[in-house]
Amino acid sequence: MLPIKHLIFYFFILHLVRTSPQFNLHLTDWMNGNNNDDVVLQHNCLHFFHSFETSLSHQMISFCMSESPWKFDIKPNTLDQVFTFIELYKQNITSEQLYYWSIPIDIIENYQRYVNQLSIGDNTSSIMMMGTQLLYNCTSPRFGPQCQYSLDNYISTDVSLNEIINSYYVQPYESKILTCYIHLQCNRGLISVCLDWSEICDGRIDCDDGSDEEHCWIIMNNKCKDNEYRCNNGQCISKIFVNDSLDSFDCLDRSDGHQISSIYFQYNNTLPIFENEDIICSWREALTYSFLPRSVFTSSCMHQRHSLIAQAMFSYEPDFLSYDCFLALRCRFNIPLYDNSYCSDFCQNEECTEMIGQYCPTLFYFPSVPIAYGHVYFAYTIQHVINSTNTRLIPPEYICYNEQLCNEFQSNGTLLMFDGKICRHIQDFLPLVDINRGDWYFSYVRPIHAQLSHCNKIIHGNNSIVCNNSNMYQCMNSLKCIPLSYIGDGIRDCDYADDEEQTLIDTMCSIDQSMMFYKCETTNKCIHRNRIENGYCDCQLDEYGICDDENIELNKMKRKIRFSTICNNFVDLLPVIINGQHHTDETDCQFWPCNNTYTRCDGIWNCLNGADETDCESSLLKCPSYHHICVSPLTNQLMCLPIQKANDGIIDCLGGTDEPALCLIANDFNQQQKFLCKGNNISSCITPGYLCDDFVDCEHGDDENFCNSNSNMWDFVPNDPSNSDAQEFFYAYFYKTLFKPKSVESLLIESKNLDLNTKELRSSMISSNAHECNHGFPLRVWLDVNKNLSTITCLCPPSYYGTSCQYQNQRVSLTMQFNVSTKHEQTPFILIISLIDNSIEQIIHSYYQLSYLYIRDKYTKFNIYLLYANRPKDLTKQYSIHIDIYHLLTLNYQGSLLLPLKFPFLPVERISINVNIPPTDTIINTCNNHQCIHGECIYYMNDPTYTQFCRCKSGWSGRYCNISYICTCSLDSLCVGIGANNQSICLCPMNKFGSQCLLSNNVCQSNPCQNGGLCVSSDERSTSYYPYVCICSKGFSGNNCEISDTKIILSFHKDIVSPVRSLIYFDYIQVIHDSLPTQKKSSKIMCDNNTSVVVSWSHPFHIAFMKIPPFQYYLVIAQNIYHQSSVIIQTIEPLDRCGSINELFHPSIVQMPLIH
């Protein structure tokens, strides 16, 4: 019989397997041997993976402790089971079981090392000592090396760690304090307002000594390569990243995004991912787009920071105001940012006014700190305050400023000297100011920032170097110079406003190579790119109401002729002038049938009588042939209408759906079906968005009478039981024209935002501790589990640190996308991305391992945080990103890249690159540097200047591979370096994982890949939602290679000369309902003496063409229905050749405009 202890042990195992989620901590073997507080390492981490099946980006976030774990006095735990390694070994417990029991990864690897050593007969004293190491079997929900941690958010056994963290961040974080960047000493005049990382190099001095803008001229002068895009702030990114997403940005200042998405960007204060953390909302945006909720006080995207700064401005009690005066002013001004409940006991209205007259000086600043550019104040006289009848915030009487920093005013209004500053009446700046309006910020602060924007003076120490750069413009009659990106942006930066003169702006389009400016096609006018799609036509409307700088993507579509939309009763093509006449795709359509293959049963009335929509299937009502479904205006019920009554000028259906011509507008390029109000004229046609919105828009209420639920077209949920049949009809009727087919590009972007695995949000998981950890994640620490004593600490994301994650971290934010050659699309690679310095030790401050497989990760952008081992980073050192590339199956080295970090003064260095992975047969470019003592000299593959480095052998590190270390990696892995935590950096073979590659991923043991496919397990950093991915053999596809490709066997007629030893090309076209067709390509080499060719294709298609170089095209097949895994045998005949239009038509026809 088993001992009681072992029985308990087995019952515990059974309990864990059945009920417990996984909380495997990483980096629990953390030690800081030198006790140097400047050396900081993440430890006790939980990994969170942010990726969706439809997303183009992938990111792992490590939520870690950033404080010493020894600060917690953990008392002995007697409630949970404790076992030694030797006891686990005797019970045949595997490391895989420990993994599923939420044991920390470091402990599991230590146990596996112990098991490995015993298996080879190692009975040394050190191994015997290792067998005495304790392992705590934690009772759920506790976890950790001593079961000392738990998550308050964990309430159920059927949720994963990712779900718990996701649910926690469902509620946006509301800050009660400011998170701070403390690695730059900054006095901004407000003790309670610290510096934010986004305020460094944002083009405005925030620190009184200007240190926040001291080195920023370096990035202003930054030059980008030909294949790079220059962000407004001087950062360079790969051009392919420009406008590639609607909701994520690669430029810190978001200037690479679609202009409309950048303008209307709303900060999502939830998950601490790149999209939320590594962006700037420049204070300049508040001046450019006055209608948006941007702040002139900060460049942080967090709106709470604006409110907290405004509160601090009114909280600062200066020496020149007495305490009674200060409190009386706060109560009299009735500042809306504050809880002024104390005022009821101190003073109210007239009492406050009397106290101000008694205790305050004759002229004073309020608030007592600058409201703009470090030297602009609001000033008041006692008499102005006493005489004010405004019961809300009193408008300023004077605007005071430093005359040396602010000049060239048009007005010669009242001047007053006060405290060494020139003061003018507010009406001199804002003549139309509403002195009775109490909105302090929008009425006074933001307009004054705009009026005095040229008073923002940043004079650099070496001004000639800055201003002589091609990226800069020197203001007229001034020493001041500004970046070219400031020209024409709507903000006056130069004293004489010459930076906003149209003549200067027009010159920019001819010299600009950075896509910073846009040339209007209609007027040749040049505008700044921030004017594009800003809701106002800057290029001037043409005669058809089309604006070049608004709806650009739609305008591009309207310049493309699509055969399927010709003569469909909708104007889809912008007019072109032919022989003095305007022509569109709806010109000369009298001989074109409106009821055709492209229009039939697409839900849109392309024929005015709807002939193309009769006899189409509908779940709403079964009607006889040649009848339409519509809503009776008498009963609001569905009915069938004969086609003869459609388009006869008589309204028979509610909303005039049988008479669509009554609501059509000539030359309307944004046509959609409209709802005709009963009994009124044509002017009462309303758009579908007004239906069922609980507001009567039609005279007789017919836009609301048929509604059972108040759910308009924008938030309508089809097939809801509360909907009336009429609502369902109108939704189906209007939906097609509201959402007509769009470009493939826009469809890809929109599909990105869909979450295919939407789950019910578990709001009950939001703990009472949200969000005392600021952007971090709360962790309960059990100080004495026996006495139920605990405290809360915080696991911080990489962008923050501190006991409450209250400090902003210095970091590198790296985005990478990869390219491979066609023959390596099924080759898995592994990359090690390291942050290194230029010291002799060449310390690896942090690193990240990334697996890449093209067929899985084709469009993925990998977002990676790299942190410095020292806080703050050592500015005397030069830092770089070093990338090593290996073949995953063989672990063969492929080459290395170097990315120097050029702007060490920036708290966040944002790098976005596109990387070409070299072919596996690439010859490594070595060099002859004899200083590489225990390594070889290698040239970086991306550096044209032939920068070299020493690639060290296992067990050696340093710039010259002369520093030895003990490698702790498994024998079947590669030891590629040592980290700042003195732990080996191990490169694991396929299906192994762990920091020392001692753990096995056995998901591929069952060989789930069919037909000879290769199974590759998905590690924790891969983008796959599946535990493995199959690399299929040629001719097969599918998740498990279970699908045979379509096989096309082609032979050639004797009169067709087939090419020899050359490529022939194939184009496959898939027709998609309600969208543009997709096109994919493949190629095949023709061998000697071959008269046939076999092509495999794994994607759906309806039409296939073959091209024999140089310009011979043949139709291979046209099929209405795609049949998966079919075998198509075809002989290519001379008649299958697609003739050139020059062969088919008379030259006079060929020379006609394309629309003809």
N, C-alpha and C positions, 0 to 999 in steps of 0.2 A: 504494500500500500504506500502511496506517495505521502511524504510528509505534509502536514497542514500548510506549511509555508508555500510548498509547490502547488498545492491545490488552489490556494488563494491567488497564486501567480497566474495559473491558467484561467481562472475566472476573470481576472483582471484583463488578460489578453483578449478574451472573448468579448468583454464589455467594450474595450477600445475599438476592436475591429468593427463592431456593429454600430456604434453610436458616435464616435468622436471625429470631428473635423481635424484638419492638420494645421498646426502652428509650429513649423520648424524654424527655430531661430538660427540665424547665421552670425558668424564672427563672435562667438561667445568666449573663445580663447584669447580675449583681448588683454594685452599687457602694455603698459607704458613704463618701461624700465627706467627711463631717465628722469621721470617725474617732472618733466618740463611741460608747463601748461600750454606752451606755444605749439607743441606737437600734438595734433589732434587726429584721432582715427575713429571711424564709425565702428560701432560694436553693438551686439545684441539687436540684430536687425530682422525685420520681417519684410519680405519682398512682395511688392504689389505690381501686377502687370496690367498696363493700360493699353488695350488694343481691341478693336472690333473687327468683325469679318469684313465690314464695308469700309474700314478706315484705311487711309494711306500711311498712317504713322503708327509706330510701336515704341513703347517706352516701359522700362522697368524702373520702379521707384523703390528705393530702399528706405524704409522708415526705421531709424536707428536711434539709439541713445547717443547723446553727444557729451554726456557728463560721466564722471568716473563711476563704475558700478560699485566701487568700494564705499561710496558715501552712504549706502544703505546697510544698516546693521541687521542682517537677516538672521533670525534666531533659528535654531535647529528645528527641522520639520519632522514631527512624529506621526502625522496623519497619513502620509503617503508611503507606499511601499518603496524600499530601497534595496537594490541588488548590486552585487559586484559583477565585473566582467566575467569572472570565472564561473559564477552561478549562471549567468546568461548562456555562456558557451556550453555548459553541461546540459542545458535544456534545449540545445540546438536552435537557439534564437538567432535569426539572421539580421543583418543590417537593414535588409528591405523591410522586415517587420518593424524594426525600430523607427524607420522613416515614416511609416504609416501611423506610428504611435506618437508623433509630434515631438520626438526627441531632437534636441539641437543637432545640427549637421556636424559640428566639430566633434561632438561626443560620439555620434554614429561612426564617423571616420576613424576615431581613435579605437573604437571597438573593432572595426573591420581590420585595422592594422594589427591589433592583438590576435584576432582569429587567423589572419594570414601568417603571422609568425609561428603560431602554434601548429599550423598545418604543415610547416616545413621543419618541424621538430626543434624550434628555437625555445629552449627552456632556460635562457639566461636569467639572471637575477632581475634585470631591468624589465623583462617580459613578465616575470612573476609579480613584480611590483605593479606593473600595468594592470594585471588581473584583479588587483584590489581596488581599482577605481570604481567609484560609486555611480550608479545610474538611478535616478529617481523616476518612478512610475507615477505620474501625476494623475490625480483625480480631476476629471473635467469639471470646470473649464480652465483649471490652472495648467501652466506649462512653464518650461524653462529649466535650466540646469539643476535647480533646487525646488522646482515647482513654485517659484516665488512670483510668477507673473500671471495675470489674467486680463481679459478684455471685458469691460463693462458692456460693450456693444454686442457681446456674444449671448444670444438668448435661445438659440436653436441648434440642434445637431445636424440639420439638413442644409446648412449654408456653408459656403467656402470662405476662406480668408478674403479672397477678392470681393465676394459679395458683401462681407461685413464692412470692409473699408469703403467700397463703393457707396453703400447705404449711409455710412457715417457722413460722407461728403455730399449727400443729396441736398442737405440744407446749406445754402451759402454761408460762408464764414462772416460773422459780424464782429468786427474788431472793437474792443473796448480800449485798447492801447495801441500805440504805434510800434510796429516792428522796425528795427533800426539797423543801419549799416554803421558800425562803430570803428571801422578800420581806417577812417580818415577823421582826424581831429577837426571838428567843425563847430564854430560859434555862429549861429544864425540869428542871434538876438532873442531867441525864445528858448528858455531853459528846458521846457517840457517838449520841445519839438526837435527830434533828432533827424539826422540825414537819412534819406531813402536812397537805395542804390541807383534808382532810375534818375535821380537828380544830379548825378555826376555826368558831366559832359552833355547836358541837355540844352546848352546854349544860353544859360542864365546863371549868374552868380548867386548862390544860396549861402555860402559861408562868407563871413565878413572879410576874410583875407583872400578870397577868390580861389582857394585851394581846390575846390570842386571842379574848376574849369582850367586848372593850371596847365596840364599837358594835352589838352584836348585838340590843340592845333595839329597834333600828329595824325589823328584820325581824320581831321578835316582835309589834310593834304594827301590822304591815302589814295593811291591809284590802283585801279582794278585791271585785271587781264581782259583780253578780248572776249573770252568765253564767260566772263563774269558780269554780274549786274551790280551797279553801285547804289546802295541804299542811301536815303537822304542823309543819314548820319555818318556816311563814309565807309560803312561796312561793305565788304564784297561777298557775294554769294553766287553760286552757280546759276547761270541764266535759265536753266530748265526749271528752276524752282519758282520763277516769277509767275504769279497768278495761277498757281497749281492747286490752290485750295481756297475755300470761302471762309474757313474758320481757324486756320493756323497760318503762322507767318514765320519766315526765316530771317527777316530783318528785325532787329530789336525794336525799331521804330515802326514796324508793320508797313513799310512803304513798298513791299514787294507784293502785297495782296491786291485782289480786285478792288478798285478804288471804292466802289459802293460798299463792299464789306468792310473796308478799312474805316470809311467815314462813319458808318452806322454800327461799328464794332461795339459790343456790349461786353464788359469784363465779366467773366464767369468765375466768381470767387468760390470755386469748389475744389476739385482735385488739384494738388500742386504739381501739375504737369507743365511741359514747355508752353502750351497754348495759354496757360493762365499765369505762369510765373515769369517767363523770360520774354516779356514784351514791355514796351514803354508807350504811355499815352501822353505825348509831349504837351506841355503847357501851351505850346503854340497852336495846337488844335483848337483850344478854347477860343482863340482869336480868329482863326480861319473859319470855323463852323460854330457860330454863336448860338445856333439852335440845338447843339448837342450838349449833354451833361458832362463837359470836360472842365477841369479845374486849372486856373491860372496859378494856383499856389504850389502845384506839384506836377511832376511828370509820371507819377505813379498811376496805374490803372485802377487802383482801389479807391473808390469814391469816399469810403470812410476816412481816408487820410485827409481829404479836403476838409471834411467837417471837423476833424480833430485839430487840424492846423488853425482853422478859423476860431475854434473855441480857445485855443492857446493864445491867439492874438489878443483876444479880449480878456484873458486871464492874467496877462502880464501887468503887474502893478509897478509903475515906474516911480523913481524917486521924486520927480517933480509934481506928482499928484499925491495929496494926502489920502489916507485910508478912507475917510468919510466921503471925500470927493470921488474917489474911484468907485466905491460901492454905489453911490448915488447916480453916477453916470451909467453904470451897468443896469440899474433898475429903471432909470428914466428912458434909456435907449431901448429897453424891452427886447434884448437880443434874443432872437428865436432859437439860437443854438443852445441855450442854457435852460436849466431848471431854475427859474428865478423865484422859487417859492419863498426864499428867505426875505424877499423884498416886502412881503406883507408885514413883516415885523420891523423892517428898517425904514422904508419910505415908499410911498406910492404917488405917482403923477405929480400933483402940485407940491407935495411935501418934498419930493426929490428935486424939483426945480428950485425950491427955496434953498435946499442944502447945497446944490450946485452953485447958486449965487453966493452962498456964504463961504464955502470951503474951496472952490476951484479957482485957478488962476484966470486972468482975463482972456488969455489965448492959450490953447493947449491942443496937443495931438490926441486923437482917440479913434482907433486903438493907438497905443503909445509906440507901436512898432511900425515899420514901413509896410504899406499894403502892396507895393509894386517895385520891382527892380532894385530893392535894397536902399532906396533913398526917396521914395515918393510916399507922402503921408497925407492923411485926412486931418484937417485942422478946423477948430470951432472956436468962436468967441462965446463968452457967457451969454451975451445978449441974444445971439442966434439961437442958443438952446432955450433960453427963457421965452423968446417970442414964438418958438415953433409950436404950431397947433397940431402937428402930427403926433398921434398917440402911439404910433409904431416907431420904427427906427428913424431917427432924425437924419436927414441927408447932410453930407459934409458941406461946410461953407467955403472952405479953401482947399486947394490942392497945392501942397508944398513939395519942392524938389531941389536937388542939387543943380545949380545953374551950369556948372562945368560939365555935367553929364547930360544935360537936356537943353536944347536950344532950337532955333528956327521955328518959332511959333508965329502964326499969322496974326494973332490978335494982339493988340496993344492995351488990353484991359487992365484992370486994377492990379497993381503989384504991391506986395507987402513982404518985408524981410522979417523972418522969424527963425531963430535958432540956426542962423547961418544958411538958411534956405530961402528961395524965392517962393512966394505964395500967390496964387491967382484964384479968383472966384471960380467955382465949379462950372458956372455958365460959360466961361471962356473955353472950356474943353467940351462940355456937354450942353450946348445951348437949348436943347429940347428935353433936358432932364425933367422928369416928373418928380417934383419935390414932395409930392404927397404920397408917393409910392414907397412902401416900406421894405422892398426886397433889396437888402443891402448889397448882396453879391452881384446879382444880375443887373441892378439899376446903376450901380456906381463902380464897383470893383472891376468887373470885367470890361466895361466900356473905357475906364481910365487906362487899363492895361493896353487896350487897343489904340487909344489916342496917343499914348506916350510910348509906344513900342520902340521908337527910335532912341529912347532914353536908356535902353538896355545896352550898356557899353561894356564890352569885354576887350580890353587892350592886352595883347599877349606880349611877353617879355621880348621876344625876338620878332617884332612886327613885320620887318621886311621879308623874312623867310616865309612867314605865313601868307602875306598878301601877294607875293610874287608867284604863288602857286597857281597852276591852271584851273584848279578846282575852286578858286576864290575870286571874289569881285570886290574891288576897292571903291567905297562910296565916294561920290563927287565931293571935292573940297574937304576931304576928311582923311584921317589916319585909320579910320575904321574899315575893316574888311569883313565880308560875310561869305558863307558858302554859296555856291551857285544855286543850291537847292532852295535858298531863301528868295531868289529873284522871282517875282511874279506870283508869290504864294498868298498874296492878299494882306500881308503884314508889312507895315512900313518899318524898315530896319535902318535906312539911311536918313540923315537929317533932312535932306532935300527930296526924299521919297523917290529918288531916281531908280531905286531897285524895283519900283512898281510901274515905271514908264513902259508903255507898250512897245515903243521903238527898241528899247533894250531887250525886252522879252522876245521880240520877233527875231533878234539876232541869235537867240539861244537855240532855236530849232535847227539852224544851219551848222552850229558847232557842237551841239550836244550829241554825245555817243552813249549816254547812260540811260536813255529812255525816261529822262527826268521831265521832258517837255513834249507836248503833243501839238502837231500841226493840223489845224482845221482844214478839211478837204474843200469845204464850200467857199471859205473866205481867205484861206492861206494865213489866217491869224495863228499866232503861237500862244499857247497857254501852258501854265504849270500843270503837272499831272494831278495835283490835288484838286484841280477844277473839274476833272473828269467825273461824270456821274455824281455830281454833288447836288442834284435836284434843280440846277439852274443852267440854262443854255448859255454858255460863254462863247460858243462859236457862231451864234446867230442862226435862227431858224431859216430853213429854205422855204420855197414856195409851197411845199407839201407838208410843212410843219415838222420836218425831220431835223434833228439837231445832231451834229457830228459827235459832240462830246457826251451825249446822253444815250443810254441804251445801246452801247457800242456793239455788244455781242448780237443783239437783235438786228442792228443795222447791217452787220456783216452777213447775217443770214439772209437779209433782204437784198443783198447784192449777188447772191448765188442763185443761179437758175436750177431749180429742181424739177425734173420732168413730172414727178408725181403731183406737183401742186399747180401745174399749168392749167388754166381754165377751170379752177375748182370753185369759182365764185368768191374767192377771198384774194385780196391783193397781197401777195407775199413778196413781190419783187419791187425794189425801188425803181422809179421811172428812169428810163434812159431815153435820150433824145435821138431820134432817127429821122433824118430829113425834116428837121424842124418840128416833129411831132413827138409827144411823150408816149412811150410804150411801156406797159407793164406785162406781167404774166397773165393779165385778164383782158388784154387787147386782142381784137380779131378772133374772138372765141365763138362766133356764130356757127361755125361748122364743127365745133369740138363737143362731143357728147358729155354732158355733166354726170351721167350715170355710167361709170366705167370701173375698171378693175381697182383703181386707186381710191375711188370715192364710195364704192358700194359697201353699205352697212358699217360705216365707220362712226356712226352716231352724229354726223354733221350733215345738215341740209346743204349739200353743194348745188343741187337743183332747187330753184325757187319754190317748186311745188313738192319738194322732198321725194321725188321719184327714186332717188338712190337709196332711200331709207325705208321703203315699203317692203313688206314680207320678210323682215329681219326678225330674228328670234328676240323675244322679250319675256321676262318673267313677270311683268306687271299686268299684262292683259293680252288675251288671245283675240286678234282681230281678223276679219276676212281679208282676202287678197286685195291689194291696192287700197288699203286703208291705213290711216295713221292713228296712233294713240295720242290723245291729248286730254286736257282737263276741261270739263264742261264749265262755262262761266256762270251757269245757273245753279248747279248742284255742288261744284267743286269736287266732283267725282270723275274718275277716268271714263273716257268714252272712245269710240272708234269713229273716225272721220273719213269719208271717201276722198280719194286723192283729187277728184274733180272740184272739191270745195277748197283745196289748198291753193293759195296764191291767186284767188279770184277777186281780191279787193274787199271781201266781206269777212269780218272777224267772227269766227265760229268757236275759237278756243280761248281759254283764259290765258292772258299774257300775250295774245296775238301770235302764238307759236305756229299757227297755220299761215301767217302772213309775215314772214321774216323780212320781206322787202320794205315794210313800213318803218322798220327801225334801223335800216342800213344807211350809212352816211357815205357819200361819194368820197373817194380817195382817203378813206380811213384805213391807215396802215396797222391799227391795233384793233381790227374788227373782232367783235364777239357778239353772240346773240344777246338780245336785250328783251326785257319784259315790258310789254305795252300796257299801260294803265287803261282800264276800261272807261270809255266815254270821253276820253281826252284826245288831244291831237298828238302829232308825232313827237313833239317836244317833250312829251311825258314818258318817253322810253327810259327805263331805269336799268342799271346794271344788276346782275344777279345778287351781288353782295347786299343789296337792300331788302331782299326777300326774307321774311320770317326773322327780322331783327328786332321785333317788338316795338317798331316805330312805323306809323302809317305814312307812307310816301305817296301812295295813289289817292286820288280824291275820294274814291269809294272804298278804300281799304282793301282792294283786291290783292295787294301784295302781302297781306297778313291773314286774310280770312280763311285760307286753305291750310293754315299751319296748325299742327297739333303741338309741336314743340318749338320753343324759341331758339332755333339753331340755324343760323344763316349759312350761306354757301361756304364761308371760310372755315367754320368749325362743324360742319354737318357730318354726322356719322351715318353712312348708309346702312340699311337693313336693321336699324334700331326699331324695336316694337312701338316706340312712342311716335314715330314718324307717320304722317298720313301718306296715303298712296300718291297724292298730288305732290307732296314734298319729294318723294322718291323719284317721281317723273321729272320734276324740274331739275333735280340734281343731275340725273342722267342726261337730260337735254342740254343743260348749260355746261356740264363738266368738260365735254369734248372741246368746246371753243374756248373755255377758260384756260385749259391746259393743252394747247395744240402742240404737236411734236416740236421738240427743240433740237439744238445741235448735240452731237454725240459728246462734245466736251462738257456742255452744261449738264447733260444727263449723268455723266461720270461724276461730276462734282456734287450734284444733288444726291446721287445714290450713296455717296460717301457718308452723308449725314443720317442715313437710315440705320437703325439698330435692329438687325434681324432677330436678335435674341432678347427683345425687350422683356423684362421681368417686372413683376409687381414690386414696387418700392416698399421696403420694409421700414417704414418710418418709426416703428417701435424700437428699432435698433439705435436710434439717436439717443445717446446717454445724456444724463444731467450734466456731465462734464464738458459737453460741447459748448464752446470751443475755447476752453481755457488754455489749450495748447496752441493757440493761434492757428497756423496752417498745419500743425502737427497732429498726431494721433495719440489719444490718451492710453496709457498703460497703467494698470493697477499693480503696485508692488506690495507683496505680502511680507511685512516686516516680521510678523509672528503669526503664522497661520493657525497655531494652536489656540491663540487668544483672540483670533479674528481681528488682528491689528494690521492696517494697510495704509498706504498713501498713494497718491497719483503722481506719476512722472509722465514725460512726453517722449514719444518716438518722433523724431523730426525727419522730414524729407530732406534731400540733399541741399535744398535752397535755404535752409534755416538751421540754427543750432541754439543751444541754451536750455535751461531747465524748463522753460515754457515755449521753446522754439521762437524766442522773441528777437533773435539776432539774425540778420541776413548774411548768408554765406558768400564768400568769394568762390567762384566756380567757373568752369568751362562748360558751355552748353553746346554740344556737338550734334549736328544732324548729318546723317550719311545716307546716300542712296548709291546703288551699285549697278555696274554694267558688266556683262560677261560676253564672250564671243558665242556664236550660235552653237558651236560644238560642246560648249561647257554649260549649257542651260540645265543639264541634269547632274552637274558636278557639285557636291557639297563642299563648301569652304568654311574655315574657321579663322576669325581675325582676333588679334589681341590689340586693343587700343589703350595706350599708356600715356599718362601725363608725366613728363620727365623734365628735369632741369639740366643745366649745363655745368654742374659741378663735377669734380673729379669722380665723386661717387656715383654720379648720374642717377640720383634717387628716382625711383618710380613712385610718385606720390599717390597715384590711384590708377586703376586699370579696369577694363571691361572686356569680357569675352563675348563674341557675337558669332553665331552660326548663320551662314547664308546659303540658300539654295534658290536659284533663279525661278524654278517652276513654282516655288512656294512664295517667294518674297519679291516677285518681279517689280511691283510698283511701291514697295514698302519704303518708307523713310524711317530710319532708326534714330531715335532721340536718346542721347547718352549724356549723363552728368559725369564730369570728372572733377574731383576735389583736390585741394592742396593739403599736404600733410602738415603744413605749418599754418598757424592762424595768428597774425596775418601772413600772407605769402611774403617771401623775401624778395623785395624789389631790386636787390643787387644781382639777382640771378635772372637768366633768360629761360623761359619755359617753352616747351614744344609738345605737340602730340605726335607720338611715334606709333605707327601701325604696322604690325607684322601679319602677313597673310600665309595660311597653310591650307593644304589639301586635307580635308577631314578624313578621308578613307585611309590615306597613307601617312598623314602628318608630315608630308614633304613641304619644305619651305618654298614659298613662291616669290617673295620679295617684300619690300618695306617702303612705307611712305613717311614723309616728314611734313608736319604742318606747324611752322613757327607761330607762336602767339605774339603778335606785334604790339599789343596795347595793354601792357601790364597794369596801367593806371585805372583800367576799367574793372569794376567789381565783377561784372559778368562779361566774359568774352564769348560771343556767339559766333560759331563756325558752322557753315553749311556747305557741304561739298558733295560732288558726284565722283565716285571712285571707279576706275576701270580695273577690274581684277585681271591679272595677266593669265594667259594660257598656261596650262600645267607643264607644257614643254618649253617654257621660257628659260633661257640661259641666264642664271644669276650673274649680274655685272659686278665682278669682284675687283678689288684694287690692291695695291702693294703698300700697305701701311704697316710697317714693322713694329709700330707701337701696340698693335693688337696682340697682347702677350698670350692670352688663352682664348683666342677667337680668330675670326677672319674679317677682313676689311670688305665692306659692302657699300655700293653706291645706292642712294635712295632712287627709286624708280620714277618719282614725280618731280625731281629737281633738275632743271636744265643746267645748273651750275655745278653739277656733279658733287654734291655734298656727300660725304662718306661717314660711316660709323663702324664701330667694332661689334660684330655679332658674336656674343660670348658662348663658350661651351658650357655644358651643364656644370653647375657648381661654381661659376665665376660671374662676377658682375663688375660694374664700374665703367667709366668711359673707355678704359684700355683693357678691360677684362682681367684686372690684376687683383681684384678683391674676392677672396674665397668665401663660400657659404655652404652649409649642409643642405643638400636637396632632400626634401621630404616627399616628393611626388612618387606615385606608384611606379613600378618598374616598367609598365607598358605605356607610360605617358612620357611627355617631354618636359623637362625643367627649363623654362625659358627666362628666368630672372627671379628677383627677390623684391618684394614690396617694402613699403616704408614700415610695415608692421613686422618686418623680419621673417615673414612667411614666404615659402616658395610659391612662385607663380607657375602653375602646372597646366599643360595643354593635354586635354584628355582625348583618348581614342574614341571612336564611335561607340555609343551605348554605354559610356562610363561618365560619371559626374562626381561632383564634390570638389572642394578646394584642393584636395590631394589626389583626385581621380581614383579614390578607393571604393567608390560606390557604383553599383551596376544598375542600369535601367534595362529590365528584362522584358519590356513590352514587345520586342521583336523576336523573342525566343519561339513564339508560336508561329512565326513566319506568315503574318497575315497578308503579305503581298503575293498576289497570284501571278501566274504566267511568267515566272522568272524575275519578278520585280524585286528591287532591293529595298529593304526596310531600314529606315533611319529614325531612331527614336528622337522625339522632340524634347529638347532640354528646356529648363525653366526660362531661358531667354529667347526661345524661338517664337515666331509669330503664329504658329499653327495652333488651332483650337483642338486638334486631335493629338493623341499621345505619340503618334508616329506619322511619318510621311513615306509614301512609296515612290521610289524612282523606277518607273516602268520600263520594261524592255520595249524595243522598237515594235510598233504595231499595236500597243495596248495603252489604255488610259483608265481613268477612274481613281477613286480614293484607294482602292485595293488592286488596281490594274486589272479589274474584272471586265472591262469593256474592250472589245476588239475595235480597232480603228476602222473607219470606212476605207476600203481598199479600192483604188481606181487603177484598173489595168488598161493601159492604152497601147494600141498598135497604130501604125501609120500606113496610110495608103501609099502605094508605090510611087505616086507622083509627088509626094511630100518628102523633101530631103530633110531627114532628121539630123540634127547636129551631132558631132562626135567630140567627145572629151570637152564638152562645154555645158554650161548650166542652161536648163530651161526653167521657166518660172510659171507658177500657178497662182491665180487670184481666186479666192473663195468669197462669195458674197452671201450674207444671210439677210433675208428680208424680215424686218421686225414690224409688227403692227403698231401704229401710232408712233413710230420713230423712224429715224433715218437708218438706212441699211448699214451693216458693218462689213468691213472688208479685211481679210487676212491674207497673208502671202506665204508661200513656201517655194523651195527650189529643189532641183534634182539634176545630178550629173548624168549625162548620157555616155555610156561606155562604148568601146569600139564594137562595130558590127552589130549593134543592138537595133532591132526594128520595133521594139516595144519598151515601155517603161511602166513601173509599178510605183504608185504613190500612196502613202498612208496619211490619213487626215483624221484628227480626233475631235474636231469642232463641228457644230451644225453649220450647214450651208445649203443654199438653194440653187445657186448658179456658180459654175466654175469655168474659168478661162485659162488657156495656156498661151504663154508667150515664148516664141522661138526667136532669139535675138537675130537682127536688131529690132524689127518692128512687125513681126508676123504674129497675129493674134488668132486663136481658134477657140470656138465654143466647145467645151468638153461636155457639159451637161446642164440642163435646166430642169428643175423638179419643183413641183408645188409643195410637196411634203418631204421633209428630211427623214430618212430612215437610218437610224443608228446602226453601226456595225455592218452595213451592207457592202456587197462586192459589186462594183460597177465595171463592166467590161465594155469598152468603147473603141471603135476604130475611128481615127481622125481622118475625115475625108476632105478633099479640097473644098467642098461646099460648106464645110464648117468654118472656113476662114472668115474672120470679121473684116470686111472690106473697109478701106479708108474712105472717108467722106469725099475725098478727091476722086476716088474711083466711082462712087455711087451717084454723085450729083454733078450737074453742070457747073462750071466755074462761077457762073453768075450766082448760083445758089450758095456755093461754098463761101463766097465773099460777102454774103449777107450777114448782118449782125446775128449773134448767137441766139437771141430770143426769137428770131424769125426761122 
